[in-house]
């Protein structure tokens, strides 16, 4: 799978904590970033959530325990019904894309993170020092 920034071929796979939900991608990594929005913070119980974006048509996301939650109008989040691990984010605003959690990758170092999303919603007690672009919106 080529990476949008450098064209480097990547094949990415990952799974939840218990292994009941797995994914494998075969498409272009369109974006990657740290999301600071309140919704993602609450969904992951974490001050920041890191995603990479791929085409929906190039992913296999499967497992008997795969469940979905409609977290807001036009948004659904995939998770494992056994262990509770968050697995995916989908929005009607980007019907051809799916966001997957970098932390669920088998090899998390293979996706370079390119930016911060929803910087204006970040928690005030976490200090972030990097040179990545910081936007007030998302992908």
Residue frames relative to the residue before (quaternion, step in Angstrom):
aa qw qx qy qz dx dy dz
X 1.0000 0.0000 0.0000 0.0000 0.00 0.00 0.00
X 0.3332 -0.7559 0.5201 0.2172 3.61 -0.67 0.95
X 0.3908 -0.6869 0.5671 0.2323 3.50 -1.16 0.72
X 0.5483 -0.6643 0.4026 0.3097 3.58 -0.86 0.99
X 0.6916 0.4947 -0.2951 0.4358 3.59 1.01 -0.67
X 0.8492 0.1349 -0.0483 0.5083 3.60 0.76 -0.94
X 0.4851 -0.6997 0.4164 0.3189 3.61 1.25 0.03
X 0.4012 0.7270 -0.4659 0.3058 3.58 1.28 0.15
X 0.4441 -0.6946 0.4899 0.2835 3.63 -0.77 0.94
X 0.0125 0.7868 -0.6154 0.0451 3.56 -0.90 0.99
X 0.0823 -0.7194 0.6840 0.0884 3.54 -1.16 0.67
X 0.0785 -0.8334 0.5470 -0.0094 3.56 -0.56 1.17
X 0.0413 0.7737 -0.6308 0.0432 3.53 -1.03 0.85
X 0.0504 0.8028 -0.5927 0.0421 3.53 -1.22 0.44
X 0.1503 -0.7843 0.5965 0.0802 3.53 -1.32 0.07
X 0.5849 -0.5674 0.4570 0.3565 3.51 -1.37 0.28
X 0.7578 -0.3935 0.2756 0.4415 3.58 -1.31 0.06
X 0.7670 0.3554 -0.1948 0.4975 3.62 0.87 -0.91
X 0.5063 -0.6700 0.4110 0.3547 3.60 1.24 -0.22
X 0.4750 0.7092 -0.4126 0.3182 3.57 1.28 0.03
X 0.7420 0.2323 -0.1597 0.6083 3.59 1.22 -0.44
X 0.0313 -0.7999 0.5981 -0.0376 3.53 -0.89 1.03
X 0.0724 -0.7750 0.6210 0.0918 3.55 -1.28 0.36
X 0.0665 -0.7399 0.6676 0.0500 3.48 -1.39 0.42
X 0.1805 -0.8017 0.5640 0.0814 3.58 -0.84 0.96
X 0.1039 -0.7863 0.6072 0.0482 3.52 -1.20 0.64
X 0.6103 0.5667 -0.3460 0.4320 3.60 1.21 0.33
X 0.7012 -0.4495 0.3641 0.4168 3.51 -1.38 -0.11
X 0.3669 -0.6719 0.5880 0.2613 3.59 -0.98 0.80
X 0.2149 -0.8376 0.4951 0.0847 3.56 -0.27 1.31
X 0.7915 -0.0456 0.0679 0.6056 3.57 1.11 -0.67
X 0.0051 -0.7652 0.6421 0.0458 3.53 -1.34 0.26
X 0.2208 0.7989 -0.5352 0.1630 3.54 -0.96 0.78
X 0.4926 -0.6055 0.5420 0.3113 3.46 -1.44 0.25
X 0.1747 -0.7928 0.5763 0.0936 3.60 -0.65 1.08
X 0.1888 -0.8013 0.5645 0.0596 3.55 -0.88 1.05
X 0.4108 0.7389 -0.4696 0.2545 3.63 1.21 0.08
X 0.6328 -0.5660 0.3828 0.3642 3.54 -1.17 0.65
X 0.6413 0.5438 -0.3312 0.4282 3.58 0.94 -0.83
X 0.6828 0.4629 -0.2869 0.4870 3.61 0.89 -0.88
X 0.6120 0.5441 -0.3554 0.4507 3.60 1.02 -0.73
X 0.6950 0.4678 -0.2800 0.4688 3.58 0.89 -0.90
X 0.6440 0.5356 -0.3240 0.4398 3.60 1.01 -0.80
X 0.7789 0.3208 -0.1597 0.5147 3.58 1.04 -0.76
X 0.3108 -0.7574 0.5053 0.2730 3.61 1.28 -0.19
X 0.5613 0.5593 -0.3763 0.4801 3.51 0.96 0.99
X 0.5498 -0.6404 0.4110 0.3446 3.63 -1.01 0.62
X 0.7832 0.0686 -0.0321 0.6171 3.58 1.23 -0.43
X 0.1603 -0.7678 0.6146 0.0838 3.58 -1.12 0.70
X 0.2061 -0.8006 0.5551 0.0917 3.58 -0.87 0.92
X 0.0859 -0.8162 0.5707 -0.0267 3.53 -0.74 1.19
X 0.1053 -0.7008 0.6838 0.1737 3.48 -1.45 0.14
X 0.3190 -0.7673 0.5408 0.1302 3.56 -1.07 0.85
X 0.0244 0.7802 -0.6231 0.0498 3.56 -0.94 1.00
X 0.6055 -0.5368 0.4193 0.4115 3.61 -1.21 0.29
X 0.5377 -0.6290 0.4553 0.3284 3.59 -1.01 0.81
X 0.6656 0.5287 -0.3186 0.4194 3.57 0.97 -0.82
X 0.7137 0.4479 -0.2632 0.4698 3.61 1.18 -0.31
X 0.6547 0.5147 -0.3144 0.4556 3.60 1.18 0.32
X 0.1872 -0.7068 0.6679 0.1388 3.49 -1.26 0.62
X 0.0399 0.7668 -0.6358 0.0786 3.59 -0.57 1.20
X 0.1901 0.8201 -0.5038 0.1936 3.56 -0.36 1.18
X 0.3674 0.6968 -0.5782 0.2125 3.50 -1.40 0.25
X 0.5673 -0.6247 0.4182 0.3361 3.56 -1.01 0.78
X 0.7185 0.4426 -0.2535 0.4729 3.57 1.10 -0.62
X 0.4068 0.7120 -0.4798 0.3121 3.63 1.26 0.15
X 0.0146 0.7815 -0.6204 0.0647 3.55 -0.80 1.10
X 0.2419 -0.7580 0.5867 0.1506 3.56 -1.30 0.36
X 0.1331 -0.7609 0.6314 0.0681 3.52 -1.21 0.69
X 0.3120 -0.7253 0.5838 0.1893 3.60 -0.86 0.99
X 0.1655 -0.8524 0.4919 0.0640 3.57 0.01 1.33
X 0.7673 -0.0600 0.0201 0.6381 3.58 1.26 -0.36
X 0.6958 -0.4645 0.3072 0.4536 3.63 -1.17 0.29
X 0.8398 0.1644 -0.1473 0.4960 3.56 -0.81 1.06
X 0.6878 0.4270 -0.2723 0.5200 3.60 1.28 0.13
X 0.0275 0.7690 -0.6386 -0.0099 3.53 -1.09 0.77
X 0.2183 -0.7675 0.5969 0.0844 3.50 -1.14 0.84
X 0.2897 -0.7543 0.5673 0.1594 3.55 -0.85 1.01
X 0.0656 0.7898 -0.6064 0.0646 3.56 -1.07 0.76
X 0.5188 -0.6095 0.4909 0.3442 3.55 -1.29 0.25
X 0.3898 -0.7439 0.5021 0.2064 3.56 -0.74 1.07
X 0.6329 0.5241 -0.3378 0.4590 3.61 1.23 -0.26
X 0.8305 0.2031 -0.0871 0.5114 3.58 0.57 -1.13
X 0.4913 -0.7029 0.3990 0.3246 3.60 1.27 -0.23
X 0.4138 0.7285 -0.4680 0.2811 3.60 1.23 -0.02
X 0.3872 -0.6858 0.5564 0.2649 3.60 -0.93 0.85
X 0.1640 -0.8301 0.5309 0.0459 3.59 -0.93 0.91
X 0.8365 -0.0034 0.0565 0.5450 3.61 0.91 -0.81
X 0.1741 -0.7300 0.6515 0.1108 3.50 -1.42 0.36
X 0.0221 0.7880 -0.6135 0.0476 3.58 -0.86 1.02
X 0.0491 -0.7973 0.6015 0.0093 3.57 -1.01 0.82
X 0.5374 -0.6253 0.4661 0.3208 3.56 -1.10 0.73
X 0.5571 0.6088 -0.3894 0.4091 3.61 1.21 -0.38
X 0.7635 0.1674 -0.0988 0.6158 3.58 1.25 -0.54
X 0.0935 -0.8748 0.4725 0.0526 3.60 0.55 1.17
X 0.6945 0.4695 -0.2874 0.4633 3.60 1.14 -0.41
X 0.6898 0.4727 -0.2617 0.4819 3.60 1.29 -0.14
X 0.0805 -0.7350 0.6659 0.0991 3.51 -1.39 0.31
X 0.2669 -0.7428 0.5951 0.1510 3.55 -1.05 0.81
X 0.1135 -0.7828 0.6109 0.0351 3.54 -0.95 0.95
X 0.5240 -0.6514 0.4572 0.3034 3.56 -1.15 0.62
X 0.4566 -0.6903 0.4928 0.2685 3.57 -0.72 1.08
X 0.6438 0.5540 -0.3266 0.4146 3.61 0.99 -0.78
X 0.6664 0.4917 -0.3130 0.4649 3.62 1.19 -0.31
X 0.4602 0.6941 -0.4400 0.3360 3.60 1.28 -0.02
X 0.5260 -0.6040 0.4954 0.3363 3.53 -1.18 0.60
X 0.7696 0.1174 -0.0598 0.6248 3.58 1.14 -0.71
X 0.1738 -0.8576 0.4791 0.0691 3.57 0.23 1.30
X 0.6220 0.5602 -0.3499 0.4206 3.57 1.18 -0.33
X 0.5723 0.6427 -0.3629 0.3573 3.58 1.24 -0.18
X 0.7034 0.3999 -0.2642 0.5249 3.61 1.23 -0.15
X 0.2728 -0.7641 0.5579 0.1747 3.60 -0.50 1.11
X 0.3413 -0.7309 0.5555 0.2018 3.59 -0.91 0.92
X 0.2445 -0.8443 0.4729 0.0607 3.54 -0.74 1.14
X 0.8334 0.0010 0.0426 0.5511 3.61 1.09 -0.50
X 0.3924 -0.6445 0.5893 0.2890 3.52 -1.43 0.03
X 0.1873 -0.7695 0.6025 0.0987 3.57 -1.01 0.90
X 0.8370 0.1430 -0.1387 0.5097 3.57 -1.19 0.67
X 0.0640 0.8433 -0.5252 0.0943 3.55 0.99 0.93
X 0.6319 0.5589 -0.3193 0.4317 3.57 1.10 -0.73
X 0.7019 0.4392 -0.2688 0.4922 3.64 1.22 -0.31
X 0.3870 0.7539 -0.4692 0.2486 3.61 1.23 0.07
X 0.5357 -0.5953 0.4843 0.3523 3.55 -1.25 0.48
X 0.4793 -0.7135 0.4371 0.2649 3.57 -0.99 0.78
X 0.6696 0.5281 -0.2987 0.4284 3.60 1.18 -0.31
X 0.6371 0.4826 -0.3337 0.4998 3.61 1.28 0.00
X 0.2265 -0.7742 0.5788 0.1195 3.57 -0.73 1.07
X 0.0696 -0.7822 0.6191 0.0001 3.55 -0.78 1.09
X 0.0048 0.7909 -0.6103 0.0446 3.54 -0.68 1.12
X 0.3801 0.6745 -0.5614 0.2923 3.55 -0.36 1.29
X 0.5207 -0.6521 0.4677 0.2914 3.54 -1.29 0.19
X 0.3900 0.7352 -0.4770 0.2827 3.61 1.23 0.21
X 0.5600 -0.5811 0.4587 0.3719 3.60 -1.11 0.59
X 0.1640 -0.7843 0.5950 0.0633 3.58 -1.05 0.82
X 0.0569 -0.8234 0.5643 -0.0194 3.56 -0.42 1.29
X 0.4910 -0.6591 0.4849 0.2990 3.54 -1.25 0.43
X 0.7043 0.3930 -0.2590 0.5314 3.60 1.26 -0.11
X 0.5292 -0.6163 0.4752 0.3380 3.51 -1.35 -0.25
X 0.7549 -0.3423 0.2767 0.4862 3.53 -1.29 -0.36
